[in-house]
Each structure stands twice: as C-alpha cells, then as structure tokens.
Amino acid sequence: MTPQPPIAMLAELTHRCPLACPYCSNPLNLLTRDTELSTETWADAFRQAAGMGVLHLHLSGGEPAARTDLVALTEAAVQAGLYTNLITSGIGLTPARLDALEAVGLEHVQLSLQGVRAEIADRVGGYRGGFDRKMALAREIAARGLPMTINAVMHRHNLDDLEATIALARDLGAARLEVACVQFHGWAARNEAALLPTRAQTDAAKATIAAARRRLRGEMAIDFVPPDYHSDYPKACMGGWGSAGLNVTPDGRVLPCHAAETIPHLTFEKITDRPLAEIWYQGAAFNAYRGTDWLPEPCQSCARRDIDFGGCRCQALALAGDAGATDPVCSKSPDHHRIRARLAAATAPDADADTAFVYRR
C-alpha cells in the first residue's frame, strides 16, 4: 500500500523531567542531555515535517521546559507552518516563559494532572509541591485565554476520583479533558501491579464519562482512553502502524509510536542520517506492520480488521512474545488467557494495592 502523509508529529525534545511518574511512556533507558538534538536540527526536522504535510506538532518530553531553547524551538515550528501544542507537567514554566511562548505563536497547552489532591498527585509524580505549582500555572494559562487540555492519567490510585477530576478540569477552564487510563508500556509496565484498576473501577469510570459528556456537551470535550486489559477488543494503536503520525526521540530516531523501540528486530533510522520523508515512506520499520496484508489469523478474516488493525504491536510483543501476533487484549486472540491471568493476579482480593512504585529516574 502507498501510505498517506502523516498529519501529526510528536517531538520528544528531551527525556529530562522533574517528575518521576511511574507510568511514564519514556523508555527505561532514558537518554541523557548530551545526546539531544540541537536547536537547528530540530528546526530542520520541523520544516521537513511541514513539507510532508504534517499539520500538528506536539512538543513533548520528558519535560520540554527543561530545554532552555524551548521558545526558539516553538518559534521555528510556528514559522514552518505547524500548529503547536506544548505537552507539559507545568514544572519549569513561569509567567515570563509563557509570555515568550505566546509571543512566538504557541497555540495550545496540554497540562498533565497526576491527581486532584496534593497528597496523591505529589506521591505519583514523585515531586513535593508539584500539584500546587501545576494549579498556579493552569490558572495562569486560563487567564491568558490560551487553549488548554488537561491530561489526567488515571489508574488504580486515582480512578475513584474521576468525578472530582472532571470538576477540577472544568474549574481550571480547560476546553478539553483527556482521561487517559494507563497503558502498560515503558515505566508503566514496571508498575503494572500497582497501577492496574479493577473491573469495578473501570465500569464505574465508563458510566461517569458517559454522564459527563452529556452534561458538559458544548462546554468541555472529554476524551477517554479506557484500560486496555478490561476491553474486549484492542485499540487501533496510533490509528494503525505508520498511518497517521510519527514520533522523534531526543536523539533523532523516528518511530511509529512511543514504545516501538521495544521491538528488537526493527531498526529505527535517525533524521540526522536520512530525510524524514524517506524514513516515513520507505523505512523498513515503518513498513513492517503498515496496512493489513501482514495480519495473522484471526485478524485477517475478522470484521474488525480495518478498525483495530490487530491491535498494538508493542503490546503483542510484551504479552505474547511476538510483535506480529494478535494483540492479546482481543477476546479472539489465542493469547487472551495471558490478559485474564494478569487481571486475576493484579486485582485479586488479596492483591497489594499499595505496592510501592518504581519511579522513573
């Protein structure tokens, strides 16, 4: 198949971050500052992306505010014609830096939320005082009229606070709330036993989201990423491998998704070695699982083939040992018993819900 141009690019500017969230999607082997791309290299990558047809640029990390050149990078993206979204913990942003970012054309901020109370938020983030700083920044953003999304990552320890999370996002003036239940990649995979919500929590969350969407229609959009393990069918990861978006790591490797580097037989090329368009259209890693011709049974003959594309390749590798297998989340997968076993172990009545976090360090 001939792929369409990507519409979005996630630029992981750095892996440095003041928070240590145990569900972070960054890899376990975090890249250091000396490996990061220069301002000029990132600016060239933004121009290449725009030239390919990319519309949305997500400036992410780690914490992108850890880059002292964040304003210059944002300006380069705006000048390239990209819609800029800053994905941030809020730590490291000040009113003065917001002034500078607004001045060069930043269009949107996505602010992470670890909890609705300092006690839980600071425990999850591993950063004392982080919640209060985050709230101050959120009100600063809202006062400026800068569009804001609250990204609330939910798990066993805060999913019962979902109603309060929705109320807080509304109070902060968010135009959009993303309720993102933890997906078990990166550091989250190390903390599965501590983070996996129960079936009762998941069912209650679905009902709460449905009611809130009806109540707040036209006032605040609510996106919901449910817990994979409690689903009957897998998500269409990234809208299909190599179909809509790409990620660039701090050192320039170009990936189809956050966790793709966990697939050992794939080699990911760098934007410093090959043009971005060539990597997207011709790169072996991007073509490995693109489309549906490669799909195994039961996916190949399934009515959902063109809906979920067999699910997540990284999850298939992690749970079934084969990146080309049907995602075990799927109830039709021959490996679905692996999901049932993990759920039984993590949510049994005697399971330790207070299992200590392994923090991202």
Secondary structure as a PSIPRED ss2 file (coil, helix, strand):
# PSIPRED VFORMAT (PSIPRED V4.0)

   1 M C   1.000  0.000  0.000
   2 T C   1.000  0.000  0.000
   3 P C   1.000  0.000  0.000
   4 Q C   1.000  0.000  0.000
   5 P C   1.000  0.000  0.000
   6 P C   1.000  0.000  0.000
   7 I C   1.000  0.000  0.000
   8 A E   0.000  0.000  1.000
   9 M E   0.000  0.000  1.000
  10 L E   0.000  0.000  1.000
  11 A E   0.000  0.000  1.000
  12 E E   0.000  0.000  1.000
  13 L C   1.000  0.000  0.000
  14 T C   1.000  0.000  0.000
  15 H C   1.000  0.000  0.000
  16 R C   1.000  0.000  0.000
  17 C C   1.000  0.000  0.000
  18 P C   1.000  0.000  0.000
  19 L C   1.000  0.000  0.000
  20 A C   1.000  0.000  0.000
  21 C C   1.000  0.000  0.000
  22 P C   1.000  0.000  0.000
  23 Y C   1.000  0.000  0.000
  24 C C   1.000  0.000  0.000
  25 S C   1.000  0.000  0.000
  26 N C   1.000  0.000  0.000
  27 P C   1.000  0.000  0.000
  28 L C   1.000  0.000  0.000
  29 N C   1.000  0.000  0.000
  30 L C   1.000  0.000  0.000
  31 L C   1.000  0.000  0.000
  32 T C   1.000  0.000  0.000
  33 R H   0.000  1.000  0.000
  34 D H   0.000  1.000  0.000
  35 T H   0.000  1.000  0.000
  36 E C   1.000  0.000  0.000
  37 L C   1.000  0.000  0.000
  38 S C   1.000  0.000  0.000
  39 T H   0.000  1.000  0.000
  40 E H   0.000  1.000  0.000
  41 T H   0.000  1.000  0.000
  42 W H   0.000  1.000  0.000
  43 A H   0.000  1.000  0.000
  44 D H   0.000  1.000  0.000
  45 A H   0.000  1.000  0.000
  46 F H   0.000  1.000  0.000
  47 R H   0.000  1.000  0.000
  48 Q H   0.000  1.000  0.000
  49 A H   0.000  1.000  0.000
  50 A H   0.000  1.000  0.000
  51 G H   0.000  1.000  0.000
  52 M H   0.000  1.000  0.000
  53 G C   1.000  0.000  0.000
  54 V C   1.000  0.000  0.000
  55 L C   1.000  0.000  0.000
  56 H E   0.000  0.000  1.000
  57 L E   0.000  0.000  1.000
  58 H E   0.000  0.000  1.000
  59 L E   0.000  0.000  1.000
  60 S E   0.000  0.000  1.000
  61 G C   1.000  0.000  0.000
  62 G C   1.000  0.000  0.000
  63 E C   1.000  0.000  0.000
  64 P H   0.000  1.000  0.000
  65 A H   0.000  1.000  0.000
  66 A H   0.000  1.000  0.000
  67 R C   1.000  0.000  0.000
  68 T C   1.000  0.000  0.000
  69 D C   1.000  0.000  0.000
  70 L H   0.000  1.000  0.000
  71 V H   0.000  1.000  0.000
  72 A H   0.000  1.000  0.000
  73 L H   0.000  1.000  0.000
  74 T H   0.000  1.000  0.000
  75 E H   0.000  1.000  0.000
  76 A H   0.000  1.000  0.000
  77 A H   0.000  1.000  0.000
  78 V H   0.000  1.000  0.000
  79 Q H   0.000  1.000  0.000
  80 A C   1.000  0.000  0.000
  81 G C   1.000  0.000  0.000
  82 L C   1.000  0.000  0.000
  83 Y E   0.000  0.000  1.000
  84 T E   0.000  0.000  1.000
  85 N E   0.000  0.000  1.000
  86 L E   0.000  0.000  1.000
  87 I E   0.000  0.000  1.000
  88 T E   0.000  0.000  1.000
  89 S C   1.000  0.000  0.000
  90 G C   1.000  0.000  0.000
  91 I C   1.000  0.000  0.000
  92 G C   1.000  0.000  0.000
  93 L C   1.000  0.000  0.000
  94 T C   1.000  0.000  0.000
  95 P H   0.000  1.000  0.000
  96 A H   0.000  1.000  0.000
  97 R H   0.000  1.000  0.000
  98 L H   0.000  1.000  0.000
  99 D H   0.000  1.000  0.000
 100 A H   0.000  1.000  0.000
 101 L H   0.000  1.000  0.000
 102 E H   0.000  1.000  0.000
 103 A H   0.000  1.000  0.000
 104 V H   0.000  1.000  0.000
 105 G C   1.000  0.000  0.000
 106 L C   1.000  0.000  0.000
 107 E C   1.000  0.000  0.000
 108 H E   0.000  0.000  1.000
 109 V E   0.000  0.000  1.000
 110 Q E   0.000  0.000  1.000
 111 L E   0.000  0.000  1.000
 112 S E   0.000  0.000  1.000
 113 L E   0.000  0.000  1.000
 114 Q C   1.000  0.000  0.000
 115 G C   1.000  0.000  0.000
 116 V C   1.000  0.000  0.000
 117 R C   1.000  0.000  0.000
 118 A H   0.000  1.000  0.000
 119 E H   0.000  1.000  0.000
 120 I H   0.000  1.000  0.000
 121 A H   0.000  1.000  0.000
 122 D H   0.000  1.000  0.000
 123 R H   0.000  1.000  0.000
 124 V H   0.000  1.000  0.000
 125 G H   0.000  1.000  0.000
 126 G C   1.000  0.000  0.000
 127 Y C   1.000  0.000  0.000
 128 R C   1.000  0.000  0.000
 129 G C   1.000  0.000  0.000
 130 G H   0.000  1.000  0.000
 131 F H   0.000  1.000  0.000
 132 D H   0.000  1.000  0.000
 133 R H   0.000  1.000  0.000
 134 K H   0.000  1.000  0.000
 135 M H   0.000  1.000  0.000
 136 A H   0.000  1.000  0.000
 137 L H   0.000  1.000  0.000
 138 A H   0.000  1.000  0.000
 139 R H   0.000  1.000  0.000
 140 E H   0.000  1.000  0.000
 141 I H   0.000  1.000  0.000
 142 A H   0.000  1.000  0.000
 143 A H   0.000  1.000  0.000
 144 R H   0.000  1.000  0.000
 145 G C   1.000  0.000  0.000
 146 L C   1.000  0.000  0.000
 147 P C   1.000  0.000  0.000
 148 M E   0.000  0.000  1.000
 149 T E   0.000  0.000  1.000
 150 I E   0.000  0.000  1.000
 151 N E   0.000  0.000  1.000
 152 A E   0.000  0.000  1.000
 153 V E   0.000  0.000  1.000
 154 M E   0.000  0.000  1.000
 155 H C   1.000  0.000  0.000
 156 R C   1.000  0.000  0.000
 157 H C   1.000  0.000  0.000
 158 N C   1.000  0.000  0.000
 159 L H   0.000  1.000  0.000
 160 D H   0.000  1.000  0.000
 161 D H   0.000  1.000  0.000
 162 L H   0.000  1.000  0.000
 163 E H   0.000  1.000  0.000
 164 A H   0.000  1.000  0.000
 165 T H   0.000  1.000  0.000
 166 I H   0.000  1.000  0.000
 167 A H   0.000  1.000  0.000
 168 L H   0.000  1.000  0.000
 169 A H   0.000  1.000  0.000
 170 R H   0.000  1.000  0.000
 171 D H   0.000  1.000  0.000
 172 L C   1.000  0.000  0.000
 173 G C   1.000  0.000  0.000
 174 A C   1.000  0.000  0.000
 175 A C   1.000  0.000  0.000
 176 R E   0.000  0.000  1.000
 177 L E   0.000  0.000  1.000
 178 E E   0.000  0.000  1.000
 179 V E   0.000  0.000  1.000
 180 A E   0.000  0.000  1.000
 181 C E   0.000  0.000  1.000
 182 V C   1.000  0.000  0.000
 183 Q C   1.000  0.000  0.000
 184 F C   1.000  0.000  0.000
 185 H C   1.000  0.000  0.000
 186 G C   1.000  0.000  0.000
 187 W H   0.000  1.000  0.000
 188 A H   0.000  1.000  0.000
 189 A H   0.000  1.000  0.000
 190 R H   0.000  1.000  0.000
 191 N C   1.000  0.000  0.000
 192 E H   0.000  1.000  0.000
 193 A H   0.000  1.000  0.000
 194 A H   0.000  1.000  0.000
 195 L H   0.000  1.000  0.000
 196 L C   1.000  0.000  0.000
 197 P C   1.000  0.000  0.000
 198 T C   1.000  0.000  0.000
 199 R H   0.000  1.000  0.000
 200 A H   0.000  1.000  0.000
 201 Q H   0.000  1.000  0.000
 202 T H   0.000  1.000  0.000
 203 D H   0.000  1.000  0.000
 204 A H   0.000  1.000  0.000
 205 A H   0.000  1.000  0.000
 206 K H   0.000  1.000  0.000
 207 A H   0.000  1.000  0.000
 208 T H   0.000  1.000  0.000
 209 I H   0.000  1.000  0.000
 210 A H   0.000  1.000  0.000
 211 A H   0.000  1.000  0.000
 212 A H   0.000  1.000  0.000
 213 R H   0.000  1.000  0.000
 214 R H   0.000  1.000  0.000
 215 R H   0.000  1.000  0.000
 216 L C   1.000  0.000  0.000
 217 R C   1.000  0.000  0.000
 218 G C   1.000  0.000  0.000
 219 E C   1.000  0.000  0.000
 220 M C   1.000  0.000  0.000
 221 A E   0.000  0.000  1.000
 222 I E   0.000  0.000  1.000
 223 D E   0.000  0.000  1.000
 224 F E   0.000  0.000  1.000
 225 V E   0.000  0.000  1.000
 226 P C   1.000  0.000  0.000
 227 P C   1.000  0.000  0.000
 228 D H   0.000  1.000  0.000
 229 Y H   0.000  1.000  0.000
 230 H H   0.000  1.000  0.000
 231 S C   1.000  0.000  0.000
 232 D C   1.000  0.000  0.000
 233 Y C   1.000  0.000  0.000
 234 P C   1.000  0.000  0.000
 235 K C   1.000  0.000  0.000
 236 A C   1.000  0.000  0.000
 237 C H   0.000  1.000  0.000
 238 M H   0.000  1.000  0.000
 239 G H   0.000  1.000  0.000
 240 G C   1.000  0.000  0.000
 241 W C   1.000  0.000  0.000
 242 G C   1.000  0.000  0.000
 243 S C   1.000  0.000  0.000
 244 A C   1.000  0.000  0.000
 245 G E   0.000  0.000  1.000
 246 L E   0.000  0.000  1.000
 247 N E   0.000  0.000  1.000
 248 V E   0.000  0.000  1.000
 249 T C   1.000  0.000  0.000
 250 P C   1.000  0.000  0.000
 251 D C   1.000  0.000  0.000
 252 G C   1.000  0.000  0.000
 253 R E   0.000  0.000  1.000
 254 V E   0.000  0.000  1.000
 255 L E   0.000  0.000  1.000
 256 P C   1.000  0.000  0.000
 257 C C   1.000  0.000  0.000
 258 H C   1.000  0.000  0.000
 259 A C   1.000  0.000  0.000
 260 A H   0.000  1.000  0.000
 261 E H   0.000  1.000  0.000
 262 T H   0.000  1.000  0.000
 263 I C   1.000  0.000  0.000
 264 P C   1.000  0.000  0.000
 265 H C   1.000  0.000  0.000
 266 L C   1.000  0.000  0.000
 267 T C   1.000  0.000  0.000
 268 F C   1.000  0.000  0.000
 269 E C   1.000  0.000  0.000
 270 K E   0.000  0.000  1.000
 271 I C   1.000  0.000  0.000
 272 T C   1.000  0.000  0.000
 273 D C   1.000  0.000  0.000
 274 R C   1.000  0.000  0.000
 275 P C   1.000  0.000  0.000
 276 L H   0.000  1.000  0.000
 277 A H   0.000  1.000  0.000
 278 E H   0.000  1.000  0.000
 279 I H   0.000  1.000  0.000
 280 W H   0.000  1.000  0.000
 281 Y H   0.000  1.000  0.000
 282 Q H   0.000  1.000  0.000
 283 G C   1.000  0.000  0.000
 284 A H   0.000  1.000  0.000
 285 A H   0.000  1.000  0.000
 286 F H   0.000  1.000  0.000
 287 N H   0.000  1.000  0.000
 288 A C   1.000  0.000  0.000
 289 Y C   1.000  0.000  0.000
 290 R C   1.000  0.000  0.000
 291 G C   1.000  0.000  0.000
 292 T C   1.000  0.000  0.000
 293 D C   1.000  0.000  0.000
 294 W C   1.000  0.000  0.000
 295 L C   1.000  0.000  0.000
 296 P C   1.000  0.000  0.000
 297 E C   1.000  0.000  0.000
 298 P C   1.000  0.000  0.000
 299 C C   1.000  0.000  0.000
 300 Q C   1.000  0.000  0.000
 301 S C   1.000  0.000  0.000
 302 C C   1.000  0.000  0.000
 303 A C   1.000  0.000  0.000
 304 R C   1.000  0.000  0.000
 305 R H   0.000  1.000  0.000
 306 D H   0.000  1.000  0.000
 307 I H   0.000  1.000  0.000
 308 D H   0.000  1.000  0.000
 309 F C   1.000  0.000  0.000
 310 G C   1.000  0.000  0.000
 311 G C   1.000  0.000  0.000
 312 C C   1.000  0.000  0.000
 313 R H   0.000  1.000  0.000
 314 C H   0.000  1.000  0.000
 315 Q H   0.000  1.000  0.000
 316 A H   0.000  1.000  0.000
 317 L H   0.000  1.000  0.000
 318 A H   0.000  1.000  0.000
 319 L H   0.000  1.000  0.000
 320 A H   0.000  1.000  0.000
 321 G C   1.000  0.000  0.000
 322 D C   1.000  0.000  0.000
 323 A C   1.000  0.000  0.000
 324 G C   1.000  0.000  0.000
 325 A C   1.000  0.000  0.000
 326 T C   1.000  0.000  0.000
 327 D C   1.000  0.000  0.000
 328 P C   1.000  0.000  0.000
 329 V C   1.000  0.000  0.000
 330 C C   1.000  0.000  0.000
 331 S C   1.000  0.000  0.000
 332 K C   1.000  0.000  0.000
 333 S C   1.000  0.000  0.000
 334 P C   1.000  0.000  0.000
 335 D C   1.000  0.000  0.000
 336 H H   0.000  1.000  0.000
 337 H H   0.000  1.000  0.000
 338 R H   0.000  1.000  0.000
 339 I H   0.000  1.000  0.000
 340 R H   0.000  1.000  0.000
 341 A H   0.000  1.000  0.000
 342 R H   0.000  1.000  0.000
 343 L H   0.000  1.000  0.000
 344 A H   0.000  1.000  0.000
 345 A H   0.000  1.000  0.000
 346 A H   0.000  1.000  0.000
 347 T C   1.000  0.000  0.000
 348 A C   1.000  0.000  0.000
 349 P C   1.000  0.000  0.000
 350 D C   1.000  0.000  0.000
 351 A C   1.000  0.000  0.000
 352 D C   1.000  0.000  0.000
 353 A C   1.000  0.000  0.000
 354 D C   1.000  0.000  0.000
 355 T C   1.000  0.000  0.000
 356 A C   1.000  0.000  0.000
 357 F C   1.000  0.000  0.000
 358 V C   1.000  0.000  0.000
 359 Y C   1.000  0.000  0.000
 360 R C   1.000  0.000  0.000
 361 R C   1.000  0.000  0.000
